[in-house]
Amino acid sequence: MNRRAAAFVLGLALALVAGGALWWWLQSRAGGAGGPGGPAGADGKTSPVPFELWVPDGNGLRLERRELQVTDAPKDRLRRITEALLAPRPDGARLFPEGVAIAGVQLSGDGTAYLNLVWEGHEDPPPSGSTEEMQRIYGLVNSATTNVPEVKRVVLLWNGAQRPTFAGHLDTSRPLLPSPALRTR
Amino acid sequence: MNDRRFLGLLALLCLLLPPVFLAAQGQQAPPQPTTPLPGTARQPSVVLDGAPLPAPVTINPSGPLFGLTALVNNLGGQLADGGEESVTLTIEGKDVVIGVGSAIVTVGDGLVSLSQPPIRGEGTLLVPLDFLQKTYGDLAGYAFEWRPTLQQLAISRQAAREIPVLLDVVHLQGMTTVVLQFQEIPRYQVQRQDGLVRVQMMGDRLAPPPAPPTVTDPLVQAVMVGPEQVSIQLIPGAQASSYVLENPFRLVFDVHMPSQTPSPSTPSLRPTQRPAGINTVVIDPGHGGTETGAIGPSGVQEKELTLTIARELEASLESRLGIRVVLTRNEDANVPHDARTAIANQNQADLFISVHLNSSLGAGAHGAETYFLSADASDARAARRAEAENAGEASEGASGTSNLTSGMDQDLELILWDLAQTHHLLESQRFAAMIQGELNQTLQLRDRGVKQAPFRVLNGAAMPAVLVELGFVSNPDEEKKLQDSAYRAELIASLTRAISRYKALVEKKPDPMAIQPGQPGQQPAQPGAAQPAPGAPGVRPPGTR
């Protein structure tokens, strides 16, 4: 084999090695993302990300780790988190009655998230005592603010409108800040 | 190409590719906590003020983790294991709730996000560096520095500050208020033992007042201010409760004799003998009309029981205390929340009590709790008022005249209305504590305590206002009890006693103006505002020293 042919083969081999290494490195970067709140790709692709949801527990709320399939868009994460909270839990318990759903999510530049809840066939939110109302409202508010760093406060809407209260207690006419004190010990 | 050379190149490729792939795979391998073996690498260590501290250290790819138990033993604090999932660490009276495996911890009422979750290992809970900085650093004044080259955590006590403290002792109608006013927020711990209350500085030193305090008080024997602590010696049998006021930072102790608490039958409480004070009470039966409130397992609706209880309380207050009582509703009707407080304000009520029954999504919830408006609600209102006022000023500035639209005027008016309760938070808290205390004592209910929440119905009340949850209708046992008139009579008696106690406290004030209801947006001479009740120190009514 002449020198030119040998150099060509060697160059090809080195290119193969470098290309393979580059391909592997890119693969590892894309697949390795997805830590708590970590990026999952900006191309709309979803990946499983662990979140900590505030779920009812006794008289308050507790943190429950849940893995959700999300993109890296804060609005998408907010929606998936809310959907997860509205879905029945393994024991069948629910944060809101069956049929309550998230109709829309908005996130403003100042960190105010807007969650629009709807309930087919019901004009008003479900009636409850104050503890139950706090569990529902702060289950949503705390979960949003804890897991989506862009969310600082939450405005809850019912059928597209803000209400003075959901069930006659908490003032929902204003943006709500998280209430970590509701965490049970 | 020569076959031998070609094969040689192929062999070279085979040799080169696997290490590259393995190296890439190695990058992706999940991080495992590692503790270097002795002799193979520098052993990670912890030093406190230069002296070795025997705490385990685990080196994790996300950063080092430190054994909490040994640190607590050396830095102070209390560790309570709440089982597999959570651990509570108490530092300087603040609870830090750690969820094992969770990167979010609760510090007091705040949430703190950590760089990595605490994990169990080496026979203890292992916590990251930022956990230590945000707990022991912020609460106890320690400085933490991780030195990677030495693989060493250096802990040092921050230089002690010398904080000037002022002392004030006021005795007013059976209660003594001791106020310690600090120029900066100190790090301290309150300890109580046999009539001695000690405020122990944690790392800070006190600059005592120029003249040693001389205390002549029926409930407080002496107050001693030293560089490291303040000691308050009570007379035998006296009790002290403490709370904090801010801007400036004040630590306040209310001292009283439990036996001096007036009972409803005390002659001085009879209407003919009492001065102006608690004359009108507005009772708000929660919910009504289409708003049922909580619904019990047997179908009992909260709105029905709250109306029944409100009527019974009305009768009790009128007959036993001679107080004028107004109900916000006397039938099953929808009454907007703002209308409820409007009724109280229009009637110049001295107290507003919203009566509710509770429900929970969790099983087994029971007991009573009393709420007053949370500060964040009032702060939010204040912010909105400022925004609206600023908007108004901006408009004025542009044209030289007020360009506030009628809608904006209305909005501002509503915001001012919303702010009404902010002037009464301290008195609301005091009143709530009295209600809760009576409920606990009489009914042996589970003490769910005095709490704060942004309750809509409390916003607009221009007087001390509370929302009392008298039990859980979602709990079958309590639902049944709440339908029993004998049980309700005990509840009513408790509430009546609490109102009687509060009434006695307020009416013994020398300044009758201090108990007139204020108007939203004004600086009212109200308990808890500028003219304080006992327990609202800093300013005292004239002629009380």
Chai-1 contact restraints between the chains, C-beta under 6 A:
chainA,res_idxA,chainB,res_idxB,connection_type,confidence,min_distance_angstrom,max_distance_angstrom,comment,restraint_id
A,M1,B,M1,contact,1.0,0.0,6.0,A-B,restraint_1
A,M1,B,N2,contact,1.0,0.0,6.0,A-B,restraint_2
A,M1,B,R5,contact,1.0,0.0,6.0,A-B,restraint_3
A,A5,B,M1,contact,1.0,0.0,6.0,A-B,restraint_4
A,V9,B,L9,contact,1.0,0.0,6.0,A-B,restraint_5
A,A13,B,L13,contact,1.0,0.0,6.0,A-B,restraint_6
A,V17,B,L16,contact,1.0,0.0,6.0,A-B,restraint_7
A,V17,B,V20,contact,1.0,0.0,6.0,A-B,restraint_8
A,A21,B,V20,contact,1.0,0.0,6.0,A-B,restraint_9
A,W24,B,A24,contact,1.0,0.0,6.0,A-B,restraint_10
A,W25,B,A24,contact,1.0,0.0,6.0,A-B,restraint_11
A,S28,B,A24,contact,1.0,0.0,6.0,A-B,restraint_12
A,S28,B,Q27,contact,1.0,0.0,6.0,A-B,restraint_13
A,S28,B,Q28,contact,1.0,0.0,6.0,A-B,restraint_14
A,G32,B,Q28,contact,1.0,0.0,6.0,A-B,restraint_15
A,P36,B,A103,contact,1.0,0.0,6.0,A-B,restraint_16
A,E52,B,S102,contact,1.0,0.0,6.0,A-B,restraint_17
A,P56,B,L361,contact,1.0,0.0,6.0,A-B,restraint_18
A,P56,B,G362,contact,1.0,0.0,6.0,A-B,restraint_19
A,D57,B,G362,contact,1.0,0.0,6.0,A-B,restraint_20
A,G58,B,G362,contact,1.0,0.0,6.0,A-B,restraint_21
A,N59,B,S360,contact,1.0,0.0,6.0,A-B,restraint_22
A,N59,B,G362,contact,1.0,0.0,6.0,A-B,restraint_23
A,N59,B,A365,contact,1.0,0.0,6.0,A-B,restraint_24
A,L63,B,G99,contact,1.0,0.0,6.0,A-B,restraint_25
A,L63,B,S102,contact,1.0,0.0,6.0,A-B,restraint_26
A,P127,B,T292,contact,1.0,0.0,6.0,A-B,restraint_27
A,P127,B,G293,contact,1.0,0.0,6.0,A-B,restraint_28
A,S128,B,A294,contact,1.0,0.0,6.0,A-B,restraint_29
A,S128,B,S359,contact,1.0,0.0,6.0,A-B,restraint_30
A,G129,B,A294,contact,1.0,0.0,6.0,A-B,restraint_31
A,G129,B,N358,contact,1.0,0.0,6.0,A-B,restraint_32
A,G129,B,S359,contact,1.0,0.0,6.0,A-B,restraint_33
A,S130,B,N358,contact,1.0,0.0,6.0,A-B,restraint_34
A,T131,B,N358,contact,1.0,0.0,6.0,A-B,restraint_35
A,T131,B,S360,contact,1.0,0.0,6.0,A-B,restraint_36
A,E132,B,S359,contact,1.0,0.0,6.0,A-B,restraint_37
A,E132,B,S360,contact,1.0,0.0,6.0,A-B,restraint_38
A,E132,B,L361,contact,1.0,0.0,6.0,A-B,restraint_39
A,Q135,B,L361,contact,1.0,0.0,6.0,A-B,restraint_40
A,P164,B,H337,contact,1.0,0.0,6.0,A-B,restraint_41
A,P164,B,R456,contact,1.0,0.0,6.0,A-B,restraint_42
A,T165,B,R456,contact,1.0,0.0,6.0,A-B,restraint_43
A,G168,B,H287,contact,1.0,0.0,6.0,A-B,restraint_44
A,G168,B,E291,contact,1.0,0.0,6.0,A-B,restraint_45
A,G168,B,G293,contact,1.0,0.0,6.0,A-B,restraint_46
A,H169,B,F455,contact,1.0,0.0,6.0,A-B,restraint_47
A,L170,B,P454,contact,1.0,0.0,6.0,A-B,restraint_48
A,D171,B,P454,contact,1.0,0.0,6.0,A-B,restraint_49
A,D171,B,R456,contact,1.0,0.0,6.0,A-B,restraint_50
A,R174,B,A380,contact,1.0,0.0,6.0,A-B,restraint_51
A,L177,B,D376,contact,1.0,0.0,6.0,A-B,restraint_52
A,P180,B,T106,contact,1.0,0.0,6.0,A-B,restraint_53
A,P180,B,L111,contact,1.0,0.0,6.0,A-B,restraint_54
A,A181,B,D109,contact,1.0,0.0,6.0,A-B,restraint_55
A,R183,B,T106,contact,1.0,0.0,6.0,A-B,restraint_56
